[in-house]
Amino acid sequence: MFDLKIFSQDIGKFQNQKDFSKYLESYFMDLESYFLDLNVSDLNKIKFDFEELLYDLLDYKLVTNNNSEIINAFLILLSEQLEQANLIGAIKIIFEYLPESAVKYRLKASTLYLKINDLTTQYHNSFHNILELILESESHNGYRYRTVSSILNYYLTAMSQFTRVNNSNLAYSFKNLFLNNKLKYDILNDTLIADIIDKVTVSNYLNIIDSINTQISANKINTGSCTIDKDIFDISIELSNYSKKLYTINQVNFTKIKQVSFDYIKSIGDPSELHIRLNQGITIIDDEQLLYKYMVSYGAMHKAKLYESFETIIGNLNNIKINIIDWGCGQALATLLLLEYIKEHSLQIDIENITLIEPSKLALSRGLLHIDVTKQQNHKVKAINKDLDCIKQSDIEFNNNNIVLHLFSNILDVEFFKLDSIFLEKISKNIQSDNYFICVSPNINAKRNGRLDIFYKYFDENFNTELISTKDTNIGQHKRYEKVFEVKYITQEEVVEVRKEIKDYHVDIYVKLAKYATILEPTLSTQRLKENIEIDPDYVIFKIRKVAEIITSKIFMNNGGEDESRVSQNDKIRYLSFEKKILSRKAQSHLHTIRTIGNIGTHDHIENPAKMLKDDAYFLSTALILLIENLQENNII
C-alpha cells in the first residue's frame, strides 16, 4: 500500500538519481494505482503535499533535464495531479522537466487560464488557443477522459471567477463560446461536457460544484474495480450479416476480413464521431459500428507489430503443443494473426486451448467468429467476458502442462486495470510449464512504457526469465514498445540437482558473511540475516538474491556494460561469462544456484514450503559465500 507521507520522507535519503530510480521501480505499481484512484475531493486535501514533493525533488537534484525513464514516468503521474489541483506555480516548474507527452500540452493550456490579469477578457480571448492545446494532447495519445477533464477544468475555473464577482453576463457569453464552437471542436459535443455547460450558472455554481466534481471523477478510467464479470459460458459466436460474409469468403485471411470492415465504414460515410468514441482504441465497445471502425483504424498496426514479435519466438514453438491466453483480446486480433502467421509459414504448432479475455461482449463474440473462420484445426476455446481486474486464478488454469503463450497486444500500457501484485500473482501461480509472453504496445511515453517494464521486471526478478526481444523503434508509421520473454519452469528435480552442487560444504555462515560486510551492506547485514533466517526465511532469500544481482551489476558496469537497469540478470551473466569471459564456471554455477533456488516459483508447488524456505535460506547463504570467495580469488571484486 502506497503512503505519500513515507514516500515524501524517503526522498531525502537518496544520494543520486540512480538510487531514486531503483526506489521508484519497486514502488511504481502502487504509486500509479494511488494516483489514478484519487478523486477531486481527496486531491484538494493533499494538493500542497504534491507541490512540496516537487520542490523537494528539485532541492535534492533527483529531477533534472536528463532523467531516467522511470523518473520521467513518475513526473508524468505527478504533473497530472498538479494539473487537476490547479497549482499554477508547480505546473510552470514541472513543465520545464517533463518529457514530450500529452500532459505537457494540457499543462501549457492551463497556464493560459489559471493565472490571469483581466477576467473580463482573458478567459474569452484565450478560448481557441486553450482548446487547440488540449486537443493537441490527444494527438500524442492522451486519454479522452483527460481531455474532457481539462476542458471542464478550464470552463469551471472561469465560472468560479465569474461567480466570485457575480457577473452573469460574462458567464453567459463564455458559455456561448462553447455552444457556438461545437462544429469546429467536436469534443464539445461530449455528453459530460454538454451536460455540465448546460447546468452550471453563476447563481448555482457554489451549490452544485461538489456534485460536478464527483461527476467528473466518475468519468475517469476505472482501475481495480471489478465491473464486468460474466459467466464464461455466456458468450457465443457472432451470428450476423458480418458473419455470413466471412463464411462465404474463399480462403479467408486477415486482409480480407479487414476489407469487410473497410467496405462497411465506407458505406456509412466514415463518421468522425466513431473515431472519437474509440478513445484511442481503449473504449470498451458497446456498438457494432465501433467494431468495424476499430478494425479499420488499428488492424494494420496490430499486424505489423505482432508479426515482428512472432518472428522472435515462433521457432521455439514449432512441433510443440501449446495453450494461448489472449489478454484484453478485443476481436481476438492477436490470436487471429497468430493463426495466420502459422499458416503462412507452414508451421506445425498444435494449439490445444485458446482463452480469450475481454470486457466487451460484442468484441468477444466477434473474436470467437474470427477464430472459427480462420482455424486450421479444432481448438478448445474459452471466452471470458471480464475486466482484467475481475480475472480469477482459476479462469486461466489449464489441465495440461503445455507451453503457454500469453498475448498482450495494446493492453498492458492501458491504465484501466491495476498492474499490481494481485494481478501478477494470478498469472505466476499458474505457471506449471514454460511460458512465453508477447507484450507489445504503442510507444507513447515513459509512464505507459513503464507498465510493460514493470510487468517484465516482476517475472525477471522472481523466476528464471530470459528476455528474448525488447524494442522501442517504429514500424513504418506505427509506434512500438515491445517486451518478449520466456519464463522457464523450474522442476523440483532441477532444484534437487542444483542443491547437490554445494550440499557437502560446511561453514559458519555468520562468521563468513561478517567478513564480507562491506560487500553485503546496506542491502543485507549479518545481524538481520541471523535474526530472520528462522522466522522470515523469505526475507533472507530475497535479500541474498538482491545482493547477487548488485554484485553482478557492478561487475557488468566495470567491464563495459551499459544501461544496467535495462539488462536482465541472465543477460548480464551471459555477457560476463561468454563475451568478456570473466566469470569462472564456478561463479556462473553459484549465480545460477542463487537465481534458481531464490525464485518464488520454486516454492509454489511443494508440500511444505515453510520448511523448504528455511532450508533454502541456509543453502543460499552458503552459495553466496562461495560466490564471493570465487570472485575474490579471481580478483574480480
C-alpha positions in Angstrom: 0.0 0.0 0.0 1.4 3.4 -1.0 1.9 6.0 1.7 2.5 9.5 0.4 4.0 10.7 3.8 6.5 7.9 3.9 7.3 8.4 0.2 8.0 12.1 0.8 10.2 11.4 3.8 12.2 8.8 1.8 13.1 11.4 -0.8 15.7 12.9 1.4 17.6 9.6 1.7 18.7 9.3 -1.9 22.1 10.5 -2.9 21.5 10.4 -6.7 19.0 9.7 -9.5 20.1 6.1 -9.8 19.1 5.3 -6.2 15.8 7.2 -6.7 15.1 5.3 -9.9 15.6 1.9 -8.2 13.3 3.1 -5.4 10.6 4.2 -7.9 10.8 0.8 -9.7 10.0 -1.0 -6.5 7.1 1.3 -5.7 5.7 2.2 -9.2 2.7 -0.2 -9.4 1.4 1.0 -6.0 2.3 4.6 -6.9 0.3 4.6 -10.1 -2.7 3.0 -8.5 -2.7 5.6 -5.8 -2.5 8.5 -8.2 -5.2 7.1 -10.5 -7.6 6.4 -7.6 -7.5 10.0 -6.3 -10.8 11.9 -6.8 -11.1 15.7 -6.8 -12.1 15.9 -3.2 -9.2 13.8 -1.9 -6.8 15.6 -4.2 -7.8 19.0 -2.8 -6.9 17.9 0.7 -3.3 16.9 -0.2 -2.5 19.1 -3.2 0.0 21.2 -1.3 1.8 18.0 -0.3 2.3 17.3 -4.0 3.7 20.8 -4.5 6.1 20.4 -1.6 7.1 17.0 -3.0 8.1 18.6 -6.3 10.2 21.2 -4.6 12.0 18.5 -2.5 12.8 16.5 -5.7 14.4 19.6 -7.2 16.2 20.5 -4.0 17.8 17.1 -3.8 18.6 17.1 -7.5 16.6 13.9 -8.1 14.8 15.6 -11.1 16.9 17.2 -13.8 16.6 17.7 -17.6 18.2 14.3 -18.1 16.1 11.9 -16.2 15.8 8.1 -16.3 12.7 6.6 -17.9 11.2 5.7 -14.6 11.7 9.2 -13.2 10.0 10.6 -16.4 7.1 8.2 -15.8 6.8 9.5 -12.3 6.9 13.1 -13.4 4.0 12.5 -15.8 2.0 11.0 -13.0 2.8 13.9 -10.7 2.0 16.5 -13.3 -1.4 15.0 -14.0 -2.2 15.6 -10.3 -0.8 19.2 -10.4 -3.0 19.9 -13.4 -6.1 18.7 -11.6 -5.2 20.7 -8.5 -4.7 23.9 -10.4 -1.3 24.6 -8.8 -0.1 27.1 -11.3 3.4 27.7 -9.7 4.2 24.0 -9.6 2.8 23.5 -13.1 5.1 26.1 -14.5 8.1 24.5 -12.8 7.4 20.8 -13.6 6.7 21.8 -17.2 10.4 22.5 -17.7 11.4 19.0 -16.7 8.6 16.9 -18.5 9.4 14.7 -21.4 7.3 15.0 -24.6 3.9 13.8 -23.6 0.1 14.5 -23.8 0.0 16.1 -20.3 2.6 18.7 -21.4 0.2 20.2 -23.8 -2.6 20.3 -21.2 -0.3 22.0 -18.7 0.6 24.6 -21.3 -3.1 25.2 -21.8 -3.7 25.5 -18.0 -1.1 28.3 -17.7 -3.3 30.4 -20.0 -6.3 30.3 -17.7 -5.1 29.6 -14.1 -3.4 33.0 -13.7 -4.9 35.9 -15.5 -4.9 39.7 -15.0 -8.3 40.6 -16.6 -11.1 38.1 -16.1 -13.4 40.2 -18.3 -11.3 39.4 -21.4 -8.6 36.7 -21.0 -10.9 33.7 -20.5 -12.7 34.6 -23.7 -9.7 35.7 -25.8 -7.7 32.5 -25.0 -10.5 30.2 -25.8 -9.2 28.9 -29.2 -5.5 28.6 -28.0 -6.6 26.7 -24.9 -8.9 24.3 -26.8 -6.3 23.6 -29.5 -3.5 22.9 -27.0 -5.8 20.5 -25.1 -6.8 18.7 -28.3 -3.2 18.5 -29.3 -2.6 16.3 -26.3 -4.9 13.7 -27.9 -2.6 13.5 -31.0 0.1 12.4 -28.5 -2.2 9.6 -27.4 -3.7 11.3 -24.5 -6.8 9.6 -23.0 -10.1 11.1 -24.0 -11.3 11.3 -20.3 -8.3 13.5 -19.5 -9.1 15.8 -22.5 -12.7 16.1 -21.2 -11.5 16.8 -17.7 -9.1 19.5 -18.9 -11.7 21.3 -20.9 -14.1 21.2 -18.0 -11.4 22.5 -15.6 -10.9 25.5 -17.9 -14.7 26.1 -18.0 -15.2 25.7 -14.3 -12.2 27.8 -13.4 -13.7 30.7 -15.4 -17.2 30.1 -14.0 -15.8 30.2 -10.4 -14.3 33.7 -11.1 -17.5 35.0 -12.7 -19.4 33.7 -9.7 -16.9 35.4 -7.4 -17.6 38.8 -9.0 -21.3 37.9 -9.5 -21.2 38.7 -13.3 -23.8 36.7 -15.1 -23.2 38.4 -18.4 -19.6 37.2 -18.6 -20.7 33.7 -17.7 -23.4 33.8 -20.3 -21.1 35.0 -23.1 -18.4 32.4 -22.0 -21.0 29.6 -22.2 -22.0 30.7 -25.7 -18.4 30.4 -26.8 -18.6 26.7 -26.1 -22.0 26.3 -27.6 -21.2 28.2 -30.8 -18.0 26.3 -31.5 -19.4 22.7 -31.4 -18.9 22.4 -35.2 -15.3 23.5 -35.0 -14.4 21.4 -31.9 -16.3 18.1 -32.0 -15.1 17.4 -28.4 -17.6 20.0 -27.2 -20.4 17.6 -28.2 -19.2 15.1 -25.5 -22.2 14.3 -23.3 -20.4 15.2 -20.0 -19.1 18.5 -21.3 -22.5 19.4 -22.8 -24.3 18.4 -19.5 -22.1 20.5 -17.3 -22.0 23.5 -19.6 -25.8 23.4 -19.7 -26.4 23.3 -16.0 -23.7 25.5 -14.4 -24.6 29.2 -13.8 -23.4 32.0 -11.6 -26.4 31.6 -9.4 -26.0 27.8 -8.7 -22.2 27.3 -9.0 -21.4 27.2 -5.3 -24.3 24.8 -4.6 -23.5 22.3 -7.3 -19.7 22.3 -7.7 -19.2 19.4 -5.4 -21.6 17.2 -7.3 -20.0 18.4 -10.6 -16.6 17.3 -9.3 -18.0 13.9 -8.3 -19.4 13.6 -11.8 -16.1 14.4 -13.4 -14.2 11.9 -11.1 -16.7 9.2 -12.2 -15.6 9.8 -15.8 -12.1 8.6 -15.1 -10.9 5.1 -16.1 -11.9 2.5 -13.6 -8.9 0.8 -12.0 -9.1 -2.1 -9.6 -12.9 -2.2 -9.7 -14.4 -5.4 -10.9 -17.3 -4.0 -13.1 -17.7 -6.7 -15.8 -17.7 -10.2 -14.6 -19.9 -12.5 -16.7 -20.3 -16.3 -16.7 -17.5 -17.6 -19.0 -20.0 -19.7 -21.0 -22.3 -16.8 -21.7 -20.6 -15.8 -25.0 -21.4 -17.4 -28.3 -20.0 -16.9 -31.8 -21.5 -13.9 -33.6 -24.3 -14.6 -36.0 -25.0 -11.6 -38.2 -24.7 -10.3 -41.7 -21.0 -9.8 -41.0 -20.6 -13.5 -40.1 -22.4 -14.6 -43.2 -20.0 -12.6 -45.3 -16.9 -14.1 -43.6 -18.1 -17.6 -44.0 -18.6 -17.1 -47.7 -15.1 -15.7 -48.3 -12.9 -18.1 -50.2 -9.5 -18.7 -48.4 -10.4 -16.1 -45.7 -7.5 -14.2 -44.2 -6.8 -11.1 -42.1 -6.6 -8.8 -45.1 -10.0 -10.0 -46.5 -11.6 -9.7 -43.0 -10.3 -6.2 -42.7 -11.6 -5.3 -46.1 -15.2 -6.2 -45.0 -14.9 -3.7 -42.2 -13.4 -1.1 -44.5 -16.3 -1.5 -47.0 -18.8 -1.1 -44.2 -17.2 2.0 -42.8 -17.0 3.5 -46.3 -20.7 2.7 -46.9 -21.8 4.8 -43.9 -19.6 7.7 -44.8 -16.9 7.1 -42.1 -18.4 9.5 -39.5 -15.8 11.2 -37.4 -17.7 10.5 -34.2 -16.8 6.8 -34.4 -13.1 7.6 -34.2 -13.7 9.9 -31.3 -15.8 7.2 -29.5 -13.0 4.7 -29.9 -11.0 6.9 -27.5 -7.5 6.0 -28.9 -8.7 2.4 -29.1 -9.3 1.8 -25.4 -13.1 2.1 -25.3 -15.0 -1.0 -24.2 -17.1 -1.4 -27.3 -20.8 -1.5 -27.0 -21.8 -0.6 -30.5 -21.3 -2.8 -33.6 -20.2 0.1 -35.7 -17.2 0.6 -33.4 -16.1 -3.0 -34.1 -15.7 -2.1 -37.8 -14.0 1.2 -37.1 -11.5 -0.4 -34.7 -10.5 -2.9 -37.3 -10.1 -0.2 -39.9 -8.2 2.1 -37.6 -5.9 -0.3 -35.7 -5.9 -3.6 -37.6 -2.8 -2.8 -39.6 -0.9 -1.7 -36.5 -1.6 -4.9 -34.7 -0.4 -7.0 -37.6 2.8 -5.0 -38.2 3.9 -5.2 -34.5 2.7 -8.7 -33.8 4.3 -10.3 -36.9 7.7 -9.0 -35.9 7.1 -10.2 -32.3 6.1 -13.7 -33.6 9.4 -14.0 -35.5 11.4 -13.8 -32.3 9.9 -16.9 -30.6 8.0 -18.9 -33.2 10.9 -21.2 -33.9 10.8 -22.3 -30.2 7.1 -23.4 -30.6 7.3 -25.4 -33.8 6.2 -29.0 -33.5 5.0 -28.3 -29.9 1.6 -28.4 -28.3 0.7 -25.1 -26.7 -2.1 -23.1 -25.0 -2.8 -19.4 -25.7 -4.2 -16.7 -23.5 -5.2 -13.5 -25.3 -5.5 -10.8 -22.7 -7.8 -7.8 -23.4 -8.3 -9.5 -26.8 -11.0 -7.3 -28.3 -11.9 -9.0 -31.5 -9.2 -11.6 -31.0 -6.9 -9.9 -33.5 -3.7 -11.2 -31.8 -4.9 -14.8 -31.9 -6.3 -14.4 -35.5 -2.9 -13.0 -36.6 -1.0 -15.8 -34.9 -3.2 -18.4 -36.7 -2.5 -16.7 -40.0 1.2 -16.4 -39.3 1.4 -20.2 -38.5 -0.4 -21.0 -41.8 1.7 -18.6 -43.9 4.9 -20.1 -42.6 3.7 -23.8 -42.8 4.5 -24.3 -39.1 3.4 -27.3 -37.1 2.2 -25.8 -33.9 -0.6 -27.7 -32.1 -2.8 -25.1 -30.3 -4.9 -27.2 -27.9 -6.5 -24.4 -25.9 -7.3 -20.7 -26.6 -8.5 -18.5 -23.8 -9.9 -15.1 -24.8 -10.3 -12.4 -22.1 -12.3 -9.2 -22.9 -14.8 -6.9 -21.2 -16.8 -6.1 -24.3 -19.3 -8.9 -25.0 -19.7 -7.6 -28.6 -16.0 -7.7 -29.3 -15.6 -11.1 -27.7 -18.4 -12.7 -29.7 -16.8 -11.3 -32.9 -13.4 -12.7 -31.7 -14.9 -16.2 -31.5 -16.1 -15.7 -35.1 -12.7 -14.7 -36.3 -11.1 -17.8 -34.8 -13.8 -20.0 -36.2 -13.4 -18.8 -39.8 -9.6 -19.0 -39.8 -8.8 -22.1 -37.7 -6.8 -24.9 -39.3 -7.7 -27.4 -36.5 -10.2 -27.7 -33.7 -9.3 -25.8 -30.6 -10.8 -25.7 -27.1 -11.8 -22.0 -27.0 -12.9 -20.4 -23.7 -14.3 -16.9 -23.9 -14.1 -14.9 -20.6 -16.2 -11.7 -20.5 -14.5 -9.9 -17.7 -12.4 -6.8 -16.8 -8.8 -7.8 -16.2 -9.3 -6.8 -12.6 -12.0 -9.4 -12.3 -9.9 -12.4 -13.5 -9.6 -15.2 -11.1 -6.6 -17.5 -11.0 -8.9 -20.4 -11.9 -10.1 -18.7 -15.0 -6.6 -19.1 -16.6 -5.8 -22.6 -15.4 -5.2 -25.4 -17.9 -5.5 -29.1 -17.2 -2.3 -29.9 -19.0 1.4 -29.0 -18.9 1.6 -27.5 -22.4 3.7 -24.4 -23.1 1.6 -21.3 -22.6 1.8 -18.3 -24.9 0.5 -15.1 -23.5 -0.6 -12.4 -25.9 -0.7 -8.8 -24.6 -1.3 -6.7 -27.7 -2.1 -3.0 -26.9 -3.3 -3.7 -23.4 -0.5 -3.6 -20.8 0.1 0.1 -21.3 -3.5 1.0 -20.7 -4.4 2.3 -17.2 -7.9 0.7 -17.0 -6.7 -2.2 -14.8 -4.3 -2.3 -11.9 -1.0 -3.8 -12.7 -0.3 -4.8 -9.2 0.9 -7.9 -7.3 -2.6 -9.3 -7.1 -2.9 -9.3 -10.9 0.7 -10.6 -11.4 0.3 -13.5 -9.0 -2.8 -14.7 -10.8 -0.5 -15.4 -13.7 2.6 -16.5 -11.9 0.8 -19.0 -9.6 -0.5 -20.8 -12.7 3.0 -21.4 -14.2 3.4 -25.1 -14.4 5.3 -25.2 -17.7 7.4 -22.9 -19.8 5.5 -19.7 -20.5 6.2 -17.2 -23.3 5.0 -13.6 -23.2 4.5 -11.3 -26.2 3.9 -7.8 -24.8 3.6 -5.0 -27.5 2.0 -1.6 -27.2 2.4 1.8 -28.9 5.4 3.8 -27.7 3.5 6.7 -26.1 5.5 7.9 -23.1 7.7 6.8 -20.3 4.7 6.2 -17.9 2.9 3.9 -20.3 6.0 2.1 -21.4 6.8 1.7 -17.7 3.9 -0.6 -17.3 5.5 -3.1 -19.7 8.8 -2.7 -18.0 7.3 -3.4 -14.6 5.4 -6.4 -15.9 8.6 -7.9 -17.3 10.6 -7.0 -14.2 8.3 -8.9 -11.9 9.0 -12.1 -13.8 12.7 -11.4 -14.3 13.1 -10.8 -10.5 11.1 -13.8 -9.4 11.5 -16.5 -12.0 14.1 -17.9 -14.3 13.4 -15.5 -17.1 15.0 -14.9 -20.5 14.4 -11.6 -22.3 14.1 -12.5 -26.0 13.4 -9.1 -27.5 13.0 -5.5 -26.4 12.3 -2.8 -29.0 11.2 0.8 -28.9 11.6 1.6 -32.6 8.7 2.4 -35.0 7.5 0.0 -37.7 6.7 2.4 -40.6 4.1 4.8 -39.1 3.3 2.6 -36.2 4.9 3.3 -32.8 6.1 0.3 -30.9 7.3 -0.6 -27.4 7.9 -4.4 -27.0 9.0 -6.9 -24.5 9.1 -10.6 -25.5 10.3 -13.0 -22.9 10.3 -16.6 -21.7 9.6 -17.7 -18.1 11.3 -21.1 -17.7 9.5 -23.5 -15.3 11.8 -25.0 -12.7 11.0 -28.6 -11.8 11.7 -30.0 -8.3 14.2 -32.4 -10.0 16.2 -29.4 -11.2 16.2 -27.8 -7.8 17.4 -31.0 -6.2 20.2 -31.2 -8.8 21.3 -27.7 -8.0 21.4 -28.3 -4.3 23.7 -31.3 -4.8 26.4 -29.0 -6.0 27.2 -27.5 -2.6 25.4 -29.7 -0.1 28.7 -31.0 1.4 30.2 -27.6 2.0 30.0 -26.8 5.8 30.8 -23.4 7.1 29.8 -21.0 9.8 27.7 -18.7 7.6 27.6 -15.9 10.1 31.3 -15.7 10.7 32.0 -15.9 6.9 29.4 -13.3 5.9 30.6 -10.9 8.6 33.9 -10.9 6.8 32.1 -9.6 3.7 30.1 -6.9 5.4 31.4 -4.2 3.0 30.1 -6.2 0.1 26.7 -7.1 1.6 25.7 -3.9 3.3 23.4 -2.0 3.2 21.3 -4.5 1.3 21.9 -7.3 3.8 23.5 -7.2 7.3 24.7 -10.3 9.0 22.7 -9.4 12.1 19.5 -9.0 10.2 20.2 -12.3 8.4 20.7 -14.1 11.8 17.5 -12.6 13.2 15.3 -13.5 10.3 16.7 -16.8 8.8 14.4 -18.9 11.1 11.4 -16.6 11.4 11.3 -15.0 8.0 13.4 -17.1 5.6 11.6 -15.5 2.6 13.1 -12.1 3.5 16.6 -13.7 3.7 16.2 -15.4 0.3 15.0 -12.2 -1.3 18.0 -10.2 0.2 20.6 -12.8 -0.9 19.2 -12.7 -4.4 19.4 -8.9 -4.4 23.0 -8.9 -3.2 23.9 -11.3 -6.0 22.2 -9.0 -8.5 24.0 -6.0 -7.2 27.4 -7.7 -7.3 26.7 -8.8 -10.9 25.6 -5.3 -11.9 28.8 -3.8 -10.5 31.0 -6.3 -12.4 28.9 -5.7 -15.5 29.3 -1.9 -15.4 33.1 -2.2 -14.6 33.6 -4.3 -17.7 32.0 -2.3 -20.5 28.3 -2.9 -19.8 25.9 -0.1 -20.4 22.4 0.9 -19.1 22.5 -2.0 -16.5 19.0 -1.1 -15.3 17.5 -2.3 -18.6 19.6 -5.5 -18.9 18.3 -8.6 -17.1 20.4 -10.6 -14.6 20.5 -13.5 -17.1 21.9 -11.4 -19.8 24.5 -9.8 -17.5 25.7 -13.3 -16.5 25.8 -14.4 -20.2 27.7 -11.2 -21.1 30.3 -11.6 -18.4 30.7 -15.3 -19.0 30.8 -15.6 -22.8 31.6 -12.2 -24.2 34.0 -11.0 -21.6 35.0 -14.5 -20.3 35.3 -13.0 -16.8 33.2 -15.4 -14.7 34.5 -18.8 -14.0 32.3 -21.8 -14.3 32.0 -22.0 -10.5 30.9 -18.4 -10.3 28.3 -19.0 -13.0 27.1 -22.0 -11.1 26.7 -20.2 -7.8 24.8 -17.3 -9.5 22.6 -19.9 -11.2 22.0 -21.6 -7.9 21.0 -18.3 -6.2 18.8 -17.4 -9.1 17.1 -20.8 -9.3 16.5 -21.5 -5.6 15.8 -17.9 -4.9 12.9 -17.7 -7.4 9.5 -17.6 -5.8 8.2 -20.0 -8.3 10.5 -22.7 -6.9 8.4 -23.0 -3.7 4.8 -22.7 -5.1 4.2 -26.4 -5.7 5.8 -28.2 -2.7 4.1 -29.9 0.2 5.9 -28.0 3.0 7.0 -24.6 1.6 7.8 -23.1 5.0 10.4 -25.8 5.8 11.8 -25.7 2.3 12.2 -21.9 2.5 14.1 -22.2 5.8 16.4 -24.9 4.3 17.0 -22.8 1.3 17.8 -19.6 3.3 20.7 -21.5 4.8 21.6 -23.1 1.5 21.7 -19.8 -0.4 23.7 -18.1 2.4 26.4 -20.8 1.6 26.1 -20.3 -2.1 26.6 -16.5 -1.6 29.7 -17.1 0.4 31.1 -19.4 -2.3 30.3 -16.9 -5.0 32.1 -14.0 -3.1 35.1 -16.3 -2.4 35.4 -17.3 -6.0 35.2 -13.7 -7.3 37.8 -12.5 -4.8 40.1 -15.4 -5.7 39.9 -14.3 -9.3 40.4 -10.6 -8.4 37.0 -9.7 -9.9 35.8 -7.9 -6.7 
